[in-house]
């Protein structure tokens, strides 16, 4: 799928794509942080027939609703394509050494060669969390790597 990016001077960025059914959809990311979901007129692709303004929480919720199933689907595709690649789900317990600490402190990729690709918290998926993401008790961490690497990741999250 081709996503077009257009700079909007003084406003922000617009990302657009055309669906398989021919509908044009865009997201305008304002410099203020606001996001507008735009659906264009099928007959006139320059005219928006609907625009929905989303605050940060709403944009995050929408991206999680749309993205969570895709993450699982892509992981499953990777497992079929790459022999030796596994993914595991690891729990952060209340007594875990990294509960309440940033993900970057684990140095997971450096120490194990495995990557943390998502964290599930309270039923919400945080895809590709950054090093500043703080783990909480009850989180489920999704780790991708070799069998040995993911086992080492489990040891790190459980014992430090």
C-alpha positions as CSV (number, residue, x, y, z in Angstrom):
1,X,0.0,0.0,0.0
2,X,1.3,3.4,-0.9
3,X,0.9,6.2,1.7
4,X,1.5,9.7,0.4
5,X,2.9,12.3,2.8
6,X,2.4,16.0,2.3
7,X,3.8,18.8,4.3
8,X,1.2,21.4,5.2
9,X,3.1,24.6,6.1
10,X,2.1,26.1,9.4
11,X,-0.3,23.2,10.0
12,X,1.6,19.9,10.1
13,X,1.6,16.7,7.9
14,X,-1.1,14.9,5.9
15,X,-0.8,11.2,5.2
16,X,-3.2,9.7,2.6
17,X,-3.9,6.4,0.9
18,X,-6.5,4.9,-1.3
19,X,-8.4,1.8,-0.1
20,X,-8.9,-1.2,-2.3
21,X,-12.5,-0.1,-2.8
22,X,-11.3,3.3,-4.2
23,X,-12.0,5.5,-1.1
24,X,-9.4,8.1,-0.2
25,X,-8.6,8.3,3.5
26,X,-6.2,10.8,5.2
27,X,-4.9,11.8,8.6
28,X,-3.8,15.4,9.2
29,X,-1.3,15.6,12.1
30,X,-1.4,19.1,13.3
31,X,1.7,20.7,15.0
32,X,-0.5,21.1,18.1
33,X,-0.8,17.4,18.4
34,X,-4.4,17.2,17.2
35,X,-5.3,14.6,14.5
36,X,-8.0,14.8,11.9
37,X,-9.3,11.6,10.3
38,X,-10.4,12.7,6.8
39,X,-12.6,10.7,4.3
40,X,-12.6,12.2,0.8
41,X,-15.5,12.3,-1.6
42,X,-15.4,9.4,-3.9
43,X,-16.3,11.5,-6.9
44,X,-14.0,14.4,-6.0
45,X,-10.8,13.3,-4.3
46,X,-9.9,16.9,-3.3
47,X,-13.1,17.4,-1.3
48,X,-13.5,16.0,2.2
49,X,-16.9,14.6,2.8
50,X,-16.2,13.8,6.4
51,X,-13.5,14.9,8.9
52,X,-13.4,13.8,12.5
53,X,-11.2,15.7,15.0
54,X,-9.4,13.3,17.4
55,X,-7.5,14.3,20.6
56,X,-4.4,12.3,21.6
57,X,-6.3,9.7,23.6
58,X,-8.8,9.2,20.8
59,X,-6.1,8.9,18.2
60,X,-4.2,6.4,20.4
61,X,-7.4,4.3,21.0
62,X,-8.2,4.2,17.2
63,X,-4.6,3.2,16.3
64,X,-4.7,0.5,18.9
65,X,-8.0,-0.8,17.7
66,X,-6.7,-0.9,14.1
67,X,-3.2,-1.9,14.9
68,X,-3.4,-4.7,17.5
69,X,-4.8,-7.4,15.2
70,X,-2.2,-6.4,12.5
71,X,0.7,-6.9,14.9
72,X,-0.4,-10.4,15.7
73,X,-1.0,-11.1,12.0
74,X,2.4,-9.8,11.1
75,X,4.1,-11.9,13.8
76,X,2.4,-15.0,12.6
77,X,3.5,-14.2,9.0
78,X,7.1,-13.8,10.2
79,X,7.0,-17.1,12.0
80,X,6.0,-18.8,8.8
81,X,8.7,-17.0,6.8
82,X,11.7,-17.1,9.1
83,X,12.7,-20.4,10.6
84,X,13.9,-20.1,14.1
85,X,12.0,-16.9,14.9
86,X,9.7,-17.2,17.9
87,X,7.6,-14.8,19.9
88,X,6.7,-15.1,23.6
89,X,4.5,-13.3,26.0
90,X,6.1,-12.6,29.3
91,X,4.3,-11.2,32.4
92,X,5.6,-8.4,34.6
93,X,4.7,-9.4,38.1
94,X,4.5,-7.1,41.1
95,X,7.8,-8.3,42.4
96,X,9.6,-8.2,39.0
97,X,12.9,-6.3,39.0
98,X,11.7,-4.0,36.1
99,X,8.2,-3.2,37.4
100,X,8.1,0.5,37.7
101,X,11.3,1.0,35.6
102,X,11.8,2.1,32.0
103,X,12.1,-0.6,29.3
104,X,15.5,0.8,28.2
105,X,17.1,-0.2,31.5
106,X,16.7,-3.9,30.5
107,X,19.1,-3.4,27.5
108,X,17.1,-6.3,26.1
109,X,18.3,-6.2,22.5
110,X,21.9,-5.8,23.5
111,X,21.8,-8.6,26.1
112,X,19.7,-11.1,24.3
113,X,19.4,-10.2,20.6
114,X,15.6,-10.2,21.1
115,X,13.2,-7.3,20.7
116,X,10.3,-6.1,22.7
117,X,7.7,-5.5,20.0
118,X,4.6,-4.7,22.2
119,X,3.3,-4.4,25.7
120,X,-0.3,-5.3,26.6
121,X,-1.6,-3.3,29.6
122,X,-5.2,-3.4,30.8
123,X,-6.3,-4.9,27.4
124,X,-4.6,-2.1,25.4
125,X,-1.7,-2.8,23.1
126,X,1.3,-0.5,23.1
127,X,3.1,-1.3,19.9
128,X,6.8,-0.7,19.6
129,X,7.3,0.9,23.0
130,X,10.3,3.2,23.3
131,X,13.1,3.0,25.8
132,X,11.3,5.5,28.1
133,X,8.2,3.2,28.4
134,X,7.8,2.3,32.1
135,X,6.7,-1.3,32.8
136,X,4.0,-1.9,35.4
137,X,2.9,-4.9,37.3
138,X,0.4,-6.8,35.2
139,X,1.9,-5.9,31.9
140,X,2.4,-8.6,29.3
141,X,5.5,-8.1,27.2
142,X,5.7,-9.5,23.7
143,X,9.3,-10.5,22.8
144,X,10.5,-11.7,19.4
145,X,13.8,-13.4,18.7
146,X,15.4,-16.8,18.7
147,X,14.4,-19.5,21.2
148,X,17.6,-18.9,23.2
149,X,17.2,-15.1,23.0
150,X,13.6,-15.1,24.2
151,X,14.5,-17.5,27.1
152,X,17.2,-15.1,28.1
153,X,14.6,-12.2,27.9
154,X,12.3,-14.2,30.2
155,X,15.1,-14.6,32.7
156,X,15.9,-10.8,32.6
157,X,12.3,-9.8,33.1
158,X,11.9,-12.3,36.0
159,X,15.2,-12.0,37.8
160,X,17.0,-8.9,36.4
